[in-house]
Amino acid sequence: MPAIIIFFASFSVSLHKSLPFLLRKKKSSQQKQYSGDKTGPDHWGLLDPAYVTCDDGMQQSPVDINKNSLSRFVTCAKKSLDFDYKPIKDAVAHFNGHTVEIDWTPGPKTHNNSITIGKKQYNLVQFHFHTPSEHRINGRHADAELHLVHRNPEDKSLAVIGVLLQAQATNVPFFKYITALHKSVLAAIKPSSSPSNPSLEALLQDTACYGTQPIGEEGTKVDHKVPVINFSPLVHALKGFTPRWEYSGSLTTPPCSESVAWNVMHDPYPIGLEQLRALVDLQGYNARDIMDSRGAAHK
């Protein structure tokens, strides 16, 4: 655990020195934003009747993994997760104006990458990112978080693997599609020429300044084809998704559906600084507030 806590604190100064140029003025309202206005997370439950669980849910995510949560509803699993992952061909990296998501069209010859929890199998359907991380360790964000979303084909229940990402100097092959997608987006739009950049001191004191706004306008949609995604380096580095923290939570975006089986990795995985810059530039700040075990947001 100390390694996860330390890496974000030690890297934050060098990271934030490189990120001010990514911060941009607010361009347009989105149906679902992460700012404190009337479309922010505190108001998601009012945006649509289908989102009411975001307000009154009792097992909401993300959570702060600390001594308190570990004694109440989070468990540390040291037994290897039962998984079956193989490379995926012909995937697509999507940017919809505020989120980077990678998915693919299953075919008759497509291998169902899966995890098994208990006796239930969940198939990988997509993965996406949050900047900074949504889950925290003893109150601290990681640089970013990868969510591998799995669905049971029968009852449609969900299981998510959350991987905390730690920035490093060199790029990581698993994330090479991020910079490629970023270039495609920049070619399709005209970013603001006069970004509103807070001071370095403000960046270090307020995580909300961490890439506040995404570069795309509402409705911006750009796709980038990814010929092959090889999960082997990720799975190997994470020791077969072990050890990990497990708890029953929710989706971290509307409709905030509950009964999601969360598996948050104990060990971080690296992401290149250039790749993180591109991800932050694309998404801005898209991390939901921490929730307690009763569903109320920590203020």
LINTA-V146024 format. One record per residue. N is the residue number from 1. RES is the residue in three letters. SS is DSSP state (H for helix, E for strand, L for the rest). BURIAL is # if it has 24 or more other ideal C-beta (glycine too) atoms within 12 Angstrom, else .. D_LAST is the distance of its C-alpha to the last C-alpha in Angstrom with 1 decimal. Layout:
n->(N & N)
res->(RES & RES)
ss->(SS & SS)
burial->(BURIAL & BURIAL)
d_last->(D_LAST & D_LAST)
This chain:
n->(1 & 2 & 3 & 4 & 5 & 6 & 7 & 8 & 9 & 10 & 11 & 12 & 13 & 14 & 15 & 16 & 17 & 18 & 19 & 20 & 21 & 22 & 23 & 24 & 25 & 26 & 27 & 28 & 29 & 30 & 31 & 32 & 33 & 34 & 35 & 36 & 37 & 38 & 39 & 40 & 41 & 42 & 43 & 44 & 45 & 46 & 47 & 48 & 49 & 50 & 51 & 52 & 53 & 54 & 55 & 56 & 57 & 58 & 59 & 60 & 61 & 62 & 63 & 64 & 65 & 66 & 67 & 68 & 69 & 70 & 71 & 72 & 73 & 74 & 75 & 76 & 77 & 78 & 79 & 80 & 81 & 82 & 83 & 84 & 85 & 86 & 87 & 88 & 89 & 90 & 91 & 92 & 93 & 94 & 95 & 96 & 97 & 98 & 99 & 100 & 101 & 102 & 103 & 104 & 105 & 106 & 107 & 108 & 109 & 110 & 111 & 112 & 113 & 114 & 115 & 116 & 117 & 118 & 119 & 120 & 121 & 122 & 123 & 124 & 125 & 126 & 127 & 128 & 129 & 130 & 131 & 132 & 133 & 134 & 135 & 136 & 137 & 138 & 139 & 140 & 141 & 142 & 143 & 144 & 145 & 146 & 147 & 148 & 149 & 150 & 151 & 152 & 153 & 154 & 155 & 156 & 157 & 158 & 159 & 160 & 161 & 162 & 163 & 164 & 165 & 166 & 167 & 168 & 169 & 170 & 171 & 172 & 173 & 174 & 175 & 176 & 177 & 178 & 179 & 180 & 181 & 182 & 183 & 184 & 185 & 186 & 187 & 188 & 189 & 190 & 191 & 192 & 193 & 194 & 195 & 196 & 197 & 198 & 199 & 200 & 201 & 202 & 203 & 204 & 205 & 206 & 207 & 208 & 209 & 210 & 211 & 212 & 213 & 214 & 215 & 216 & 217 & 218 & 219 & 220 & 221 & 222 & 223 & 224 & 225 & 226 & 227 & 228 & 229 & 230 & 231 & 232 & 233 & 234 & 235 & 236 & 237 & 238 & 239 & 240 & 241 & 242 & 243 & 244 & 245 & 246 & 247 & 248 & 249 & 250 & 251 & 252 & 253 & 254 & 255 & 256 & 257 & 258 & 259 & 260 & 261 & 262 & 263 & 264 & 265 & 266 & 267 & 268 & 269 & 270 & 271 & 272 & 273 & 274 & 275 & 276 & 277 & 278 & 279 & 280 & 281 & 282 & 283 & 284 & 285 & 286 & 287 & 288 & 289 & 290 & 291 & 292 & 293 & 294 & 295 & 296 & 297 & 298 & 299)
res->(MET & PRO & ALA & ILE & ILE & ILE & PHE & PHE & ALA & SER & PHE & SER & VAL & SER & LEU & HIS & LYS & SER & LEU & PRO & PHE & LEU & LEU & ARG & LYS & LYS & LYS & SER & SER & GLN & GLN & LYS & GLN & TYR & SER & GLY & ASP & LYS & THR & GLY & PRO & ASP & HIS & TRP & GLY & LEU & LEU & ASP & PRO & ALA & TYR & VAL & THR & CYS & ASP & ASP & GLY & MET & GLN & GLN & SER & PRO & VAL & ASP & ILE & ASN & LYS & ASN & SER & LEU & SER & ARG & PHE & VAL & THR & CYS & ALA & LYS & LYS & SER & LEU & ASP & PHE & ASP & TYR & LYS & PRO & ILE & LYS & ASP & ALA & VAL & ALA & HIS & PHE & ASN & GLY & HIS & THR & VAL & GLU & ILE & ASP & TRP & THR & PRO & GLY & PRO & LYS & THR & HIS & ASN & ASN & SER & ILE & THR & ILE & GLY & LYS & LYS & GLN & TYR & ASN & LEU & VAL & GLN & PHE & HIS & PHE & HIS & THR & PRO & SER & GLU & HIS & ARG & ILE & ASN & GLY & ARG & HIS & ALA & ASP & ALA & GLU & LEU & HIS & LEU & VAL & HIS & ARG & ASN & PRO & GLU & ASP & LYS & SER & LEU & ALA & VAL & ILE & GLY & VAL & LEU & LEU & GLN & ALA & GLN & ALA & THR & ASN & VAL & PRO & PHE & PHE & LYS & TYR & ILE & THR & ALA & LEU & HIS & LYS & SER & VAL & LEU & ALA & ALA & ILE & LYS & PRO & SER & SER & SER & PRO & SER & ASN & PRO & SER & LEU & GLU & ALA & LEU & LEU & GLN & ASP & THR & ALA & CYS & TYR & GLY & THR & GLN & PRO & ILE & GLY & GLU & GLU & GLY & THR & LYS & VAL & ASP & HIS & LYS & VAL & PRO & VAL & ILE & ASN & PHE & SER & PRO & LEU & VAL & HIS & ALA & LEU & LYS & GLY & PHE & THR & PRO & ARG & TRP & GLU & TYR & SER & GLY & SER & LEU & THR & THR & PRO & PRO & CYS & SER & GLU & SER & VAL & ALA & TRP & ASN & VAL & MET & HIS & ASP & PRO & TYR & PRO & ILE & GLY & LEU & GLU & GLN & LEU & ARG & ALA & LEU & VAL & ASP & LEU & GLN & GLY & TYR & ASN & ALA & ARG & ASP & ILE & MET & ASP & SER & ARG & GLY & ALA & ALA & HIS & LYS)
ss->(L & H & H & H & H & H & H & H & H & H & H & H & H & H & H & H & H & H & H & H & H & H & L & L & L & L & L & L & L & L & L & L & L & L & L & L & L & L & L & L & H & H & H & H & H & H & H & L & H & H & H & L & H & H & H & H & L & L & L & L & L & L & L & E & E & L & H & H & H & H & H & H & L & L & E & E & E & L & L & L & L & E & E & E & L & L & L & E & E & E & E & E & E & E & E & L & L & L & L & E & E & E & E & L & L & L & L & L & L & L & L & L & L & E & E & E & E & L & L & E & E & E & E & E & E & E & E & E & E & E & L & L & L & L & L & E & E & L & L & E & L & L & L & E & E & E & E & E & E & E & E & L & L & L & L & L & L & E & E & E & E & E & E & E & E & E & E & E & L & L & L & L & H & H & H & H & H & H & H & H & H & H & H & H & H & H & H & H & L & L & L & L & L & L & L & L & L & L & L & H & H & H & H & H & H & L & H & H & H & L & L & L & L & L & L & L & L & L & L & L & L & E & E & E & E & E & E & E & E & L & L & H & H & H & H & H & H & L & L & L & L & L & L & E & E & E & E & E & E & E & L & L & L & L & L & L & L & E & E & E & E & E & E & E & E & L & L & L & E & E & E & E & H & H & H & H & H & H & H & H & H & H & H & L & L & L & L & L & L & L & E & L & L & L & L & L & E & L & L)
burial->(. & . & . & # & # & . & # & # & . & . & # & # & . & . & # & # & . & # & # & # & . & # & # & # & . & # & # & . & . & # & . & # & # & # & # & . & . & . & # & # & # & . & # & # & # & . & # & . & . & . & # & . & # & # & # & . & # & . & # & # & # & # & # & # & # & # & . & . & # & . & . & . & # & # & . & . & # & . & . & . & # & . & # & . & # & . & . & # & . & . & # & # & # & # & # & # & # & # & # & # & # & # & # & # & . & . & . & . & . & . & . & # & # & # & # & . & # & . & . & . & # & # & # & # & # & # & # & # & # & # & # & # & # & # & # & # & # & . & . & # & # & # & # & # & # & # & # & # & # & # & # & # & . & . & . & . & # & # & # & # & # & # & # & # & # & # & # & . & . & . & . & # & . & # & # & # & # & # & # & # & # & # & . & # & # & . & . & . & # & . & # & . & . & . & . & . & . & # & . & . & . & . & # & . & . & . & # & # & # & # & # & # & # & # & # & # & # & . & . & # & . & # & . & # & . & # & . & . & # & . & # & . & . & # & # & . & . & # & . & # & # & # & . & # & # & # & # & # & # & # & # & # & # & # & # & # & # & # & # & # & # & # & # & # & # & # & # & # & # & # & # & # & # & # & # & # & # & # & # & # & # & # & # & # & # & # & # & # & # & # & # & # & # & . & # & . & # & . & .)
d_last->(24.2 & 24.6 & 26.0 & 22.9 & 20.7 & 23.3 & 24.2 & 21.1 & 21.1 & 24.9 & 25.0 & 22.3 & 24.6 & 27.5 & 25.4 & 23.7 & 27.0 & 28.4 & 25.7 & 25.6 & 28.4 & 26.4 & 23.9 & 25.2 & 24.9 & 23.5 & 26.5 & 26.0 & 23.6 & 23.1 & 22.7 & 19.6 & 17.6 & 14.5 & 14.0 & 12.0 & 15.2 & 16.7 & 17.3 & 13.9 & 12.1 & 10.6 & 14.3 & 16.1 & 17.2 & 19.1 & 20.9 & 23.3 & 24.3 & 24.4 & 20.6 & 19.8 & 18.7 & 15.6 & 14.4 & 16.3 & 16.8 & 16.7 & 16.9 & 14.6 & 14.4 & 13.4 & 12.5 & 12.3 & 15.9 & 16.4 & 18.6 & 16.5 & 16.4 & 20.0 & 21.1 & 19.7 & 19.9 & 20.4 & 24.0 & 25.7 & 28.8 & 31.6 & 34.2 & 35.0 & 33.6 & 36.5 & 36.5 & 39.2 & 38.4 & 41.0 & 41.1 & 40.3 & 42.6 & 42.2 & 38.5 & 36.8 & 33.8 & 32.2 & 30.1 & 29.0 & 27.5 & 24.0 & 24.5 & 27.1 & 28.5 & 31.7 & 33.8 & 37.5 & 40.0 & 41.3 & 45.1 & 47.8 & 47.9 & 44.1 & 42.9 & 39.9 & 37.6 & 36.0 & 34.2 & 35.2 & 32.8 & 34.9 & 37.7 & 35.8 & 36.2 & 33.6 & 34.9 & 33.1 & 32.7 & 30.6 & 28.2 & 25.7 & 23.2 & 19.6 & 19.0 & 17.2 & 16.9 & 14.4 & 14.8 & 14.1 & 16.3 & 15.0 & 11.9 & 14.3 & 15.0 & 18.7 & 20.6 & 20.7 & 21.0 & 24.0 & 23.9 & 27.3 & 27.4 & 30.1 & 31.4 & 33.9 & 36.9 & 37.7 & 34.7 & 32.4 & 29.7 & 27.5 & 26.9 & 25.0 & 25.5 & 22.7 & 24.1 & 22.1 & 24.1 & 25.2 & 27.0 & 30.6 & 33.4 & 35.6 & 35.0 & 34.7 & 37.3 & 34.9 & 32.8 & 35.8 & 35.3 & 32.1 & 34.1 & 36.8 & 34.5 & 33.0 & 36.6 & 37.4 & 34.4 & 35.4 & 38.9 & 37.8 & 35.6 & 35.7 & 32.5 & 31.6 & 34.0 & 31.8 & 28.3 & 25.7 & 24.9 & 22.5 & 23.8 & 23.7 & 21.7 & 19.0 & 19.0 & 18.7 & 15.8 & 13.7 & 13.6 & 13.2 & 16.7 & 18.0 & 20.4 & 18.6 & 21.4 & 23.9 & 27.5 & 28.8 & 29.3 & 28.2 & 30.8 & 31.8 & 33.2 & 34.9 & 36.3 & 37.7 & 40.0 & 39.4 & 42.8 & 41.6 & 38.3 & 39.2 & 36.5 & 38.7 & 37.2 & 33.6 & 34.7 & 36.9 & 34.3 & 31.8 & 34.6 & 34.8 & 31.0 & 31.1 & 29.3 & 26.1 & 23.1 & 23.5 & 21.4 & 21.6 & 18.8 & 18.8 & 19.5 & 16.6 & 18.1 & 19.6 & 21.1 & 18.7 & 21.6 & 21.3 & 23.7 & 23.3 & 24.7 & 22.5 & 24.2 & 22.3 & 24.8 & 24.8 & 26.7 & 25.8 & 28.3 & 29.4 & 29.2 & 31.3 & 29.9 & 31.9 & 30.5 & 26.9 & 27.7 & 29.2 & 26.3 & 23.7 & 26.2 & 26.6 & 23.1 & 20.9 & 17.2 & 16.8 & 14.1 & 11.8 & 8.1 & 8.2 & 9.2 & 10.4 & 14.0 & 13.9 & 12.3 & 9.1 & 6.2 & 3.8 & 0.0)
